[in-house]
Amino acid sequence: MATLDEVRLELDKDELDYPALASELGEEALPHLEALVAEDEPRIASKAAYLAGVIAGSTSGQVVELAAHSRHDVVRVSAAAAVTSLPADQATGITERLLADSDIGVRARAAKSAVELGNPALADRVRRMAEEDEEPSVRELASGLADRLPPG
């Protein structure tokens, strides 16, 4: 089993092969990933959050949920990307929160994930974003995404 420092070193690279790293580290790394998300180092925390989702272990949702509450937008964007690897019951709540985030980039990534998840309640949120989001670029993105959704 890798130590916290070994996991940190793996994540401190410029380019990561997330599927290979997830296979190498496995579910045993999730407590370390959670600790890294909790630290105030957004570059590492964002990678840790995404890797937790790719690992898709029993506590991956807990790690992604922690990332969704980060004060750093880059970490919340990673959480928004990671939700697509989580079980639907975990992914839905996290995605709903991120769709209402104050950051434009977080909302945009969450909208993409919401469409990928295929949950009808999230699809309705994306449709509302297309009409009501305060940011024109997010409305435009949500509108394009909503066009790909089944009628609802």
ROTIMAR-621342 format. One record per residue (C-alpha): residue number from 0; y, z, x; residue in one letter. Coordinates in Angstrom, 1 decimal. Each point is the difference from the previous one (the first is absolute). Example, Ala and Ser with C-alpha at 12.3 -4.5 7.8 and 13.67 -1.06 7.14 Angstrom:
// residues 2
<i=0	v=-4.5	w=7.8	u=12.3	aa=A>
<i=1	v=3.4	w=-0.7	u=1.4	aa=S>
***
This chain:
// residues 152
<i=0	v=0.0	w=0.0	u=0.0	aa=M>
<i=1	v=3.4	w=-0.9	u=1.3	aa=A>
<i=2	v=2.6	w=2.7	u=0.6	aa=T>
<i=3	v=3.5	w=0.0	u=-1.5	aa=L>
<i=4	v=1.4	w=-1.2	u=3.3	aa=D>
<i=5	v=-2.5	w=-2.8	u=0.3	aa=E>
<i=6	v=0.9	w=-1.2	u=-3.5	aa=V>
<i=7	v=3.7	w=0.2	u=0.8	aa=R>
<i=8	v=-0.6	w=-2.1	u=3.1	aa=L>
<i=9	v=-1.9	w=-2.6	u=-2.0	aa=E>
<i=10	v=2.9	w=-0.2	u=-2.5	aa=L>
<i=11	v=2.6	w=-0.2	u=2.7	aa=D>
<i=12	v=-0.8	w=-3.6	u=0.8	aa=K>
<i=13	v=2.2	w=-2.9	u=-1.1	aa=D>
<i=14	v=-2.7	w=-2.0	u=-1.8	aa=E>
<i=15	v=-3.0	w=1.6	u=-1.7	aa=L>
<i=16	v=-3.2	w=-1.4	u=-1.4	aa=D>
<i=17	v=-0.1	w=2.4	u=-3.0	aa=Y>
<i=18	v=-3.5	w=-1.0	u=-1.2	aa=P>
<i=19	v=-1.5	w=0.5	u=3.4	aa=A>
<i=20	v=1.9	w=3.2	u=0.6	aa=L>
<i=21	v=-1.1	w=1.3	u=-3.4	aa=A>
<i=22	v=-3.6	w=-0.8	u=0.8	aa=S>
<i=23	v=0.3	w=1.6	u=3.5	aa=E>
<i=24	v=1.7	w=3.2	u=-1.1	aa=L>
<i=25	v=-1.5	w=0.4	u=-3.5	aa=G>
<i=26	v=0.6	w=2.5	u=-2.7	aa=E>
<i=27	v=-0.1	w=2.8	u=2.6	aa=E>
<i=28	v=3.4	w=-1.1	u=1.2	aa=A>
<i=29	v=1.7	w=0.7	u=-3.4	aa=L>
<i=30	v=1.0	w=3.6	u=0.8	aa=P>
<i=31	v=1.7	w=-1.3	u=3.2	aa=H>
<i=32	v=1.7	w=-2.8	u=-2.0	aa=L>
<i=33	v=1.3	w=2.5	u=-2.5	aa=E>
<i=34	v=1.4	w=2.1	u=2.9	aa=A>
<i=35	v=1.7	w=-3.1	u=1.4	aa=L>
<i=36	v=1.5	w=-1.0	u=-3.3	aa=V>
<i=37	v=1.4	w=3.6	u=-0.3	aa=A>
<i=38	v=1.7	w=-0.3	u=3.4	aa=E>
<i=39	v=3.5	w=-1.3	u=0.2	aa=D>
<i=40	v=-0.9	w=-3.1	u=2.0	aa=E>
<i=41	v=0.4	w=-3.0	u=-2.4	aa=P>
<i=42	v=-1.5	w=-2.6	u=2.3	aa=R>
<i=43	v=-3.3	w=1.9	u=0.3	aa=I>
<i=44	v=0.1	w=1.4	u=-3.5	aa=A>
<i=45	v=0.3	w=-3.4	u=-1.6	aa=S>
<i=46	v=-3.0	w=-1.3	u=1.9	aa=K>
<i=47	v=-2.0	w=3.2	u=-0.8	aa=A>
<i=48	v=0.7	w=-0.4	u=-3.7	aa=A>
<i=49	v=-1.1	w=-3.6	u=-0.1	aa=Y>
<i=50	v=-3.1	w=0.7	u=2.1	aa=L>
<i=51	v=-0.9	w=2.8	u=-2.4	aa=A>
<i=52	v=0.0	w=-2.5	u=-2.8	aa=G>
<i=53	v=-2.1	w=-2.5	u=1.9	aa=V>
<i=54	v=-2.6	w=2.8	u=0.8	aa=I>
<i=55	v=-0.2	w=0.6	u=-3.8	aa=A>
<i=56	v=-1.7	w=3.4	u=0.4	aa=G>
<i=57	v=-0.1	w=3.0	u=-2.3	aa=S>
<i=58	v=3.4	w=1.3	u=1.1	aa=T>
<i=59	v=1.8	w=-3.3	u=0.6	aa=S>
<i=60	v=1.9	w=0.4	u=-3.2	aa=G>
<i=61	v=1.3	w=3.4	u=1.2	aa=Q>
<i=62	v=1.3	w=-1.6	u=3.2	aa=V>
<i=63	v=1.6	w=-2.9	u=-1.8	aa=V>
<i=64	v=1.6	w=2.4	u=-2.6	aa=E>
<i=65	v=1.5	w=2.0	u=2.9	aa=L>
<i=66	v=1.4	w=-3.2	u=1.5	aa=A>
<i=67	v=1.5	w=-1.0	u=-3.4	aa=A>
<i=68	v=2.1	w=3.2	u=0.2	aa=H>
<i=69	v=1.2	w=-0.6	u=3.5	aa=S>
<i=70	v=3.8	w=0.0	u=0.7	aa=R>
<i=71	v=-0.5	w=-3.2	u=2.0	aa=H>
<i=72	v=0.0	w=-3.2	u=-1.9	aa=D>
<i=73	v=-2.3	w=-1.8	u=2.5	aa=V>
<i=74	v=-2.7	w=2.7	u=-0.7	aa=V>
<i=75	v=0.5	w=-0.5	u=-3.8	aa=R>
<i=76	v=-0.3	w=-3.7	u=0.4	aa=V>
<i=77	v=-3.3	w=0.5	u=1.8	aa=S>
<i=78	v=-1.2	w=2.3	u=-2.8	aa=A>
<i=79	v=0.9	w=-2.8	u=-2.5	aa=A>
<i=80	v=-2.1	w=-2.4	u=2.0	aa=A>
<i=81	v=-2.9	w=2.4	u=0.4	aa=A>
<i=82	v=-0.4	w=0.7	u=-3.7	aa=V>
<i=83	v=-1.9	w=-3.2	u=-0.6	aa=T>
<i=84	v=-2.9	w=1.5	u=2.0	aa=S>
<i=85	v=-0.2	w=3.2	u=-2.1	aa=L>
<i=86	v=-2.0	w=0.6	u=-3.2	aa=P>
<i=87	v=2.0	w=-1.0	u=-3.1	aa=A>
<i=88	v=0.5	w=3.6	u=-1.2	aa=D>
<i=89	v=1.7	w=1.0	u=3.3	aa=Q>
<i=90	v=1.8	w=-3.3	u=0.5	aa=A>
<i=91	v=1.7	w=-0.1	u=-3.4	aa=T>
<i=92	v=2.0	w=3.3	u=0.3	aa=G>
<i=93	v=1.1	w=-0.7	u=3.6	aa=I>
<i=94	v=1.1	w=-3.5	u=-0.9	aa=T>
<i=95	v=1.9	w=1.2	u=-3.1	aa=E>
<i=96	v=2.0	w=2.3	u=2.3	aa=R>
<i=97	v=0.7	w=-2.7	u=2.5	aa=L>
<i=98	v=1.1	w=-2.5	u=-2.6	aa=L>
<i=99	v=2.8	w=2.5	u=-0.8	aa=A>
<i=100	v=0.9	w=0.6	u=3.7	aa=D>
<i=101	v=3.7	w=0.0	u=1.1	aa=S>
<i=102	v=-0.8	w=-2.5	u=2.8	aa=D>
<i=103	v=0.0	w=-3.7	u=-0.8	aa=I>
<i=104	v=-2.8	w=-0.9	u=2.4	aa=G>
<i=105	v=-2.2	w=2.8	u=-1.3	aa=V>
<i=106	v=0.5	w=-1.2	u=-3.6	aa=R>
<i=107	v=-0.7	w=-3.6	u=1.0	aa=A>
<i=108	v=-3.2	w=0.8	u=1.9	aa=R>
<i=109	v=-1.1	w=2.3	u=-2.9	aa=A>
<i=110	v=0.5	w=-2.9	u=-2.4	aa=A>
<i=111	v=-2.2	w=-2.3	u=2.0	aa=K>
<i=112	v=-2.7	w=2.7	u=0.1	aa=S>
<i=113	v=0.3	w=0.7	u=-3.7	aa=A>
<i=114	v=-0.8	w=-3.6	u=-0.8	aa=V>
<i=115	v=-2.9	w=0.0	u=2.4	aa=E>
<i=116	v=-1.4	w=3.2	u=-1.6	aa=L>
<i=117	v=0.0	w=-1.7	u=-3.4	aa=G>
<i=118	v=0.7	w=3.2	u=-2.0	aa=N>
<i=119	v=1.6	w=-0.9	u=-3.4	aa=P>
<i=120	v=2.4	w=3.0	u=0.2	aa=A>
<i=121	v=1.2	w=-1.1	u=3.5	aa=L>
<i=122	v=0.3	w=-3.6	u=-1.2	aa=A>
<i=123	v=2.3	w=1.2	u=-2.7	aa=D>
<i=124	v=2.1	w=1.9	u=2.6	aa=R>
<i=125	v=0.3	w=-3.2	u=2.1	aa=V>
<i=126	v=1.1	w=-1.9	u=-3.1	aa=R>
<i=127	v=2.7	w=2.7	u=-0.6	aa=R>
<i=128	v=1.1	w=-0.3	u=3.6	aa=M>
<i=129	v=0.5	w=-3.7	u=-0.5	aa=A>
<i=130	v=2.5	w=0.8	u=-2.7	aa=E>
<i=131	v=1.5	w=3.3	u=1.0	aa=E>
<i=132	v=-0.1	w=0.7	u=3.7	aa=D>
<i=133	v=3.4	w=0.6	u=1.5	aa=E>
<i=134	v=-0.6	w=-2.3	u=3.0	aa=E>
<i=135	v=0.1	w=-3.7	u=-0.7	aa=P>
<i=136	v=-2.5	w=-0.8	u=2.7	aa=S>
<i=137	v=-2.5	w=2.4	u=-1.5	aa=V>
<i=138	v=0.5	w=-1.4	u=-3.5	aa=R>
<i=139	v=-0.6	w=-3.5	u=1.4	aa=E>
<i=140	v=-3.2	w=1.1	u=1.8	aa=L>
<i=141	v=-1.3	w=1.9	u=-3.0	aa=A>
<i=142	v=0.8	w=-3.0	u=-2.2	aa=S>
<i=143	v=-2.1	w=-2.2	u=2.2	aa=G>
<i=144	v=-2.8	w=2.6	u=0.1	aa=L>
<i=145	v=0.2	w=0.5	u=-3.8	aa=A>
<i=146	v=-0.6	w=-3.8	u=-0.4	aa=D>
<i=147	v=-3.4	w=0.5	u=1.6	aa=R>
<i=148	v=-1.0	w=2.8	u=-2.4	aa=L>
<i=149	v=-2.1	w=-0.5	u=-3.0	aa=P>
<i=150	v=2.0	w=0.2	u=-3.3	aa=P>
<i=151	v=0.7	w=3.6	u=-1.0	aa=G>
***
